[in-house]
Every structure is written in C-alpha cells, then in structure tokens.
Amino acid sequence: MDDDSPRSKPSLTATEIRLQATQAAFVDWFRQELPSVVGDMMRRGASLQDAQDAAQEAFLEAWRLCAGEPDVWRRVEHPRGWVRKVAERAWSRPPGERRRQVPATPFAVVPDHVPYGEDPADLAGPHVDLIRELKRLPPVQRQAMHYRLDRLPYAFIARELGVSEQRARDIVKKARLELAARLNTYRGGRPDE
C-alpha cells in the first residue's frame, strides 16, 4: 500500500488546520518583528543583551497565547504594540523569582548579528543623538515617540496613554518639535532653521 494514500495520513480537523495556520503566521511574524523589538528596547535604554532577553520573553508570552489560546491571540488588536508593551514590562521588572537572572559571559564585544539593521553604522551619528535626546523627553512624550518610531497607529498610542487619538497626535507632534529643536541646536544650528 502506498504511504501517500489518504488512508495513511491522519485527517486534520478544521480547528487543527486553523491552529497550524495561526502558528505558521506567528513564526513568520516573529522572524520579521524580533529585530525591531530589540531595537526599540535599545532605544529605550536597554543593553543589547537585556533588549534581546526582554524581546524573547515577550515573544514567548505571545507564543504561549498563540499555541495555547489561539482565539485570545487572534483578538489582540495590535500585536506589534502588545509585544513591545510586554517586552518593556519584562525589561523594567526587577530581578527576582519571576525573572531568572542567568549569568552570562559575552563571547565578543561586537555581536555577530546587528538586530536593528544591516549596517552597524546605523547606530552612529544621528541615531546615537536621537537615542540620547529621546531619553531627555518627558515620559509621556518619550513613550509616544517610541511607539511612533515603530510605526504603531495613533489609536494604539492613544489607548496606551489613556488619551484621545487627537491628543496622542498632539503629544507626538510636540515631541517631534522638541527633538528637532534639540538635535538642531546640538549640531550647531538654530532651532528655526
């Protein structure tokens, strides 16, 4: 009897097929989104190792939902924002029983893979200046700008900040103007140039 015959393969239920499709989509999304989440955590001030740990913890939590409660995962309106929020909480949580601290010895000073882009020079010059100035913004503006830098919609930002969508736009606009003025002044220009 041929092993490829329909009788030799177990038939999948509609639920199992849907679950497999959801999990395959999750894996694709994970591969695409992980570098961006690590970069976002680094912009927030995390070291490369801490950023990778926080992102990994966030994606693990997302996978638990996807695999264990796929209907709950499908209801997450903005997965990109959700995973960043979980990563930020993981990074800011103090060490303790809920966050195991595994001693690590770095293998090299420079990582083999740069998670934020193709060229390590991406962090040079203007990017470093931007990170420094983002840290100087008031907390609400800093949070809003982090979300916008990751191209999250204003509706998500508004919900996270507990404000209207228009107010979220105003916060981002004010933060952009503040950043532009600071970066322009830092480079020796005048804020009105």
C-alpha positions as MATLAB code, in Angstrom:
seq = 'MDDDSPRSKPSLTATEIRLQATQAAFVDWFRQELPSVVGDMMRRGASLQDAQDAAQEAFLEAWRLCAGEPDVWRRVEHPRGWVRKVAERAWSRPPGERRRQVPATPFAVVPDHVPYGEDPADLAGPHVDLIRELKRLPPVQRQAMHYRLDRLPYAFIARELGVSEQRARDIVKKARLELAARLNTYRGGRPDE';
ca = [
       0.000    0.000    0.000;
       1.274    3.485   -0.895;
       2.245    5.660    2.107;
       0.896    8.736    0.337;
      -2.618    7.352    0.190;
      -5.305    9.325    2.017;
      -5.823    6.470    4.492;
      -2.185    6.611    5.721;
      -2.357   10.310    6.651;
      -4.451   11.333    9.632;
      -7.035   13.896    8.643;
      -6.928   17.204   10.461;
      -9.977   18.894   11.881;
     -10.845   22.442   10.861;
      -9.682   23.628   14.289;
      -6.293   21.919   13.890;
      -5.851   23.409   10.427;
      -6.710   26.874   11.762;
      -4.283   26.391   14.669;
      -1.461   25.340   12.312;
      -2.114   28.350   10.076;
      -2.117   30.700   13.081;
       1.140   29.224   14.385;
       2.832   29.404   10.959;
       1.781   33.055   10.661;
       3.124   33.678   14.171;
       6.546   32.232   13.301;
       6.759   34.415   10.183;
       5.711   37.468   12.193;
       8.260   36.625   14.924;
      11.128   36.436   12.417;
      10.126   39.746   10.894;
       9.379   41.626   14.122;
      12.106   40.449   16.539;
      14.870   42.796   15.284;
      12.514   45.765   15.534;
      11.501   44.924   19.118;
      15.151   44.519   20.149;
      15.960   47.868   18.517;
      13.021   49.514   20.274;
      14.186   48.225   23.649;
      17.693   49.534   22.943;
      16.238   52.959   22.093;
      14.542   52.839   25.496;
      17.949   52.366   27.119;
      18.370   48.582   27.382;
      21.705   46.981   26.604;
      21.775   44.581   23.659;
      21.607   41.553   25.974;
      18.776   42.998   28.080;
      16.888   44.023   24.938;
      17.213   40.532   23.483;
      16.112   38.962   26.785;
      13.064   41.237   27.074;
      12.071   40.649   23.454;
      12.493   36.910   23.843;
      10.356   36.901   26.981;
       7.649   38.928   25.226;
       7.586   36.668   22.186;
       7.498   33.608   24.430;
       4.422   35.010   26.155;
       2.871   35.713   22.745;
       3.663   32.149   21.640;
       2.011   30.765   24.776;
      -1.129   32.640   23.832;
      -0.908   31.675   20.168;
      -0.357   27.983   20.862;
      -2.475   27.597   23.990;
      -5.261   30.109   23.449;
      -5.307   30.942   19.727;
      -8.717   32.613   19.943;
      -7.340   35.022   22.563;
      -4.267   35.732   20.414;
      -6.453   36.466   17.364;
      -8.315   39.093   19.402;
      -5.113   41.059   20.119;
      -5.833   44.168   18.066;
      -2.238   45.424   17.682;
       0.224   42.542   18.115;
       3.206   44.828   17.393;
       2.236   47.133   20.239;
       1.267   44.268   22.523;
       4.643   42.543   22.207;
       6.507   45.825   22.798;
       4.476   46.523   25.910;
       5.211   43.038   27.268;
       8.924   43.450   26.402;
       9.036   46.808   28.169;
       7.442   45.296   31.272;
       9.886   42.379   31.180;
      12.842   44.761   30.915;
      11.663   47.094   33.673;
      10.718   44.308   36.093;
      13.248   43.977   38.926;
      15.257   40.783   39.237;
      13.627   38.141   41.358;
      11.757   34.884   41.192;
       9.645   35.924   38.199;
      12.751   36.937   36.233;
      15.588   34.488   36.354;
      18.995   36.054   36.059;
      21.256   33.687   34.195;
      24.898   34.712   34.484;
      26.217   35.350   31.005;
      29.686   35.832   29.711;
      29.761   37.786   26.460;
      31.538   35.910   23.683;
      32.546   39.055   21.859;
      32.319   42.772   22.338;
      30.686   43.212   18.932;
      27.732   40.924   18.183;
      27.790   38.772   15.034;
      24.295   39.933   14.148;
      23.142   43.523   14.422;
      19.421   43.386   15.266;
      18.456   46.895   14.137;
      19.626   46.868   10.527;
      22.180   45.683    8.046;
      24.956   48.117    8.907;
      26.328   48.732   12.423;
      26.884   52.331   11.344;
      23.111   52.719   11.701;
      23.760   53.460   15.377;
      26.374   56.077   14.620;
      25.931   59.812   14.469;
      22.314   60.877   14.187;
      20.938   57.638   15.657;
      23.011   57.972   18.825;
      21.977   61.629   19.089;
      18.324   60.662   18.721;
      18.569   57.996   21.430;
      20.206   60.466   23.802;
      17.539   63.101   23.182;
      14.662   60.629   23.412;
      15.801   59.820   26.940;
      15.538   63.515   27.828;
      11.888   63.861   26.757;
       9.144   63.829   29.388;
       7.903   60.244   29.977;
       4.596   60.603   28.090;
       6.281   62.139   25.032;
       9.052   59.529   25.143;
       6.513   56.686   25.269;
       4.505   58.141   22.380;
       7.629   58.648   20.256;
       8.821   55.087   20.857;
       5.509   53.786   19.571;
       5.558   56.115   16.546;
       9.150   55.183   15.694;
       7.848   51.624   15.448;
       5.050   52.861   13.172;
       2.269   51.934   15.560;
      -1.064   53.658   14.856;
      -2.242   56.666   16.814;
      -5.253   54.668   18.010;
      -2.896   52.270   19.791;
      -0.828   55.122   21.261;
      -3.979   56.856   22.491;
      -5.229   53.701   24.203;
      -1.852   53.057   25.859;
      -1.571   56.635   27.113;
      -5.238   56.858   28.118;
      -5.922   59.900   25.919;
      -7.908   60.671   22.782;
      -6.417   59.920   19.382;
      -6.112   63.657   18.667;
      -4.305   64.176   21.978;
      -1.900   61.346   21.054;
      -1.180   63.135   17.748;
      -0.561   66.380   19.646;
       1.833   64.663   22.064;
       3.815   63.144   19.181;
       3.883   66.486   17.335;
       5.153   68.306   20.429;
       7.796   65.613   20.996;
       8.937   65.823   17.351;
       9.267   69.610   17.569;
      11.207   69.290   20.820;
      13.514   66.643   19.331;
      14.055   68.673   16.159;
      14.984   71.751   18.175;
      17.350   69.855   20.459;
      19.032   67.942   17.641;
      19.392   71.050   15.501;
      20.851   73.046   18.406;
      23.209   70.189   19.281;
      24.560   70.166   15.718;
      25.276   73.865   15.868;
      22.217   75.118   14.021;
      19.424   77.373   15.142;
      16.057   75.857   16.107;
      14.264   77.917   13.421;
      16.429   76.650   10.532;
];
